[in-house]
């Protein structure tokens, strides 16, 4: 594999195909590829279920007059759920879900099993990635650039 610069973009050549690397795409360094097929569908389903459960659970908590610590955690969970559903900033949102749910387990009384489940899946999404059907994959994924054939000049052999 060779790396060249073409019009200010880094370009990687592999097997006669050219892959364009967008500038500033740090998310690609976390995941070598974005899973497609059945694994990608599973990640999409996980993101949708966890994100919608977080939004519904946290907004139902915010309808009352909760104390400030409950309001802060619920607002963080609503924001993370909104980011997880389309798969935007998945590593950050999944890590935030895992840490917030751990904090809820340790500080709030009651049944911890819903928080354990949501925190575990949030951490797994942060480690596995968002999958091919996500905004992250569209923003930070590999792009296939088809190079046109070179025109031979009269001076070339």
C-alpha positions in Angstrom: 0.0 0.0 0.0 1.4 3.4 -0.9 0.3 6.8 0.4 0.4 9.9 -1.8 -1.0 13.3 -1.6 -3.5 14.3 -4.3 -5.0 17.8 -4.3 -4.3 18.2 -0.6 -5.9 14.9 0.4 -4.1 11.9 1.6 -4.7 9.0 -0.8 -4.0 5.3 -0.1 -3.5 3.0 -3.0 -4.4 -0.7 -2.5 -5.0 -3.3 -5.1 -5.4 -0.8 -8.0 -8.1 1.1 -6.0 -7.7 4.5 -4.5 -9.2 5.3 -1.1 -9.6 8.9 -0.2 -8.9 9.8 3.4 -10.7 12.9 4.7 -8.6 15.4 6.6 -9.2 15.4 10.4 -11.0 12.0 10.4 -9.9 10.7 13.8 -12.8 8.3 14.2 -11.3 6.1 11.5 -8.3 5.4 13.7 -10.7 3.8 16.3 -12.2 1.4 13.9 -10.5 -0.3 11.0 -13.8 -0.8 9.1 -17.5 -0.1 9.8 -19.3 -3.5 10.0 -21.8 -4.1 7.2 -24.2 -7.0 6.5 -25.7 -8.8 9.4 -23.2 -7.4 12.0 -24.0 -3.9 10.8 -27.7 -4.6 11.1 -27.2 -5.9 14.6 -25.3 -2.7 15.5 -28.1 -0.6 14.0 -30.7 -2.5 16.0 -28.6 -2.1 19.2 -28.2 1.6 18.6 -31.9 2.1 18.0 -33.1 0.1 21.0 -30.7 1.6 23.5 -31.0 5.2 22.1 -34.8 5.1 22.2 -34.9 3.4 25.7 -32.5 6.1 27.0 -34.6 8.9 25.6 -37.9 7.5 26.8 -36.5 6.6 30.3 -34.7 10.0 30.8 -37.5 12.2 29.5 -40.1 10.5 31.8 -37.8 11.3 34.7 -37.5 15.0 33.6 -41.4 15.4 33.5 -41.6 15.7 37.2 -39.6 18.1 39.4 -36.4 16.1 39.9 -33.4 17.2 42.0 -30.5 18.8 40.2 -28.3 15.6 40.1 -31.2 13.6 38.5 -31.7 16.4 36.0 -28.1 16.4 35.0 -27.9 12.7 34.5 -31.2 12.6 32.6 -30.1 15.4 30.3 -26.9 13.6 29.6 -28.8 10.4 28.8 -31.3 12.1 26.6 -28.4 13.7 24.6 -26.6 10.4 24.4 -29.7 8.6 23.2 -30.3 11.2 20.5 -26.8 10.8 19.3 -26.9 6.9 19.4 -30.0 6.5 17.3 -28.5 7.9 14.0 -25.0 6.8 15.0 -23.4 10.2 15.4 -20.3 10.4 17.6 -21.0 6.8 18.7 -17.7 6.3 20.8 -18.4 9.4 22.8 -22.1 8.8 23.3 -21.6 5.1 24.2 -18.9 6.0 26.7 -21.0 8.7 28.2 -23.9 6.3 28.5 -21.7 3.7 30.3 -20.2 6.2 32.7 -23.6 7.8 33.5 -25.3 4.5 34.1 -22.4 3.4 36.4 -22.9 6.7 38.3 -26.6 6.0 38.6 -26.0 2.5 39.8 -23.7 3.8 42.5 -25.6 6.8 43.7 -29.3 6.2 43.2 -31.3 3.7 45.1 -33.6 1.2 43.4 -33.4 -1.6 40.9 -30.0 -1.3 39.1 -30.6 -3.9 36.3 -32.0 -1.5 33.7 -29.0 0.8 34.2 -26.6 -2.3 34.1 -28.1 -3.4 30.8 -28.1 0.1 29.1 -24.6 0.9 30.4 -23.2 -2.5 29.2 -24.7 -2.0 25.7 -23.5 1.6 25.6 -20.0 0.5 26.5 -20.2 -2.3 23.8 -21.3 0.2 21.2 -18.4 2.5 22.1 -15.9 -0.4 21.6 -17.5 -2.1 18.6 -18.4 1.0 16.6 -21.6 2.3 15.0 -21.7 0.0 12.0 -22.0 0.7 8.3 -25.5 2.3 8.5 -24.6 5.3 10.6 -23.8 8.9 10.3 -20.3 8.2 11.6 -19.7 5.8 8.7 -20.9 8.3 6.2 -18.7 11.1 7.7 -15.6 9.2 8.5 -15.7 6.0 6.4 -13.5 5.1 3.5 -14.5 6.5 0.1 -13.7 4.7 -3.1 -12.4 7.0 -5.8 -12.2 5.5 -9.2 -9.2 6.9 -11.0 -9.6 7.4 -14.7 -7.1 5.6 -17.0 -4.0 7.6 -17.8 -3.7 9.1 -21.2 -0.6 8.1 -22.9 1.4 11.0 -24.2 3.4 10.8 -27.5 6.7 11.0 -25.5 6.0 8.1 -23.2 7.0 4.5 -24.1 
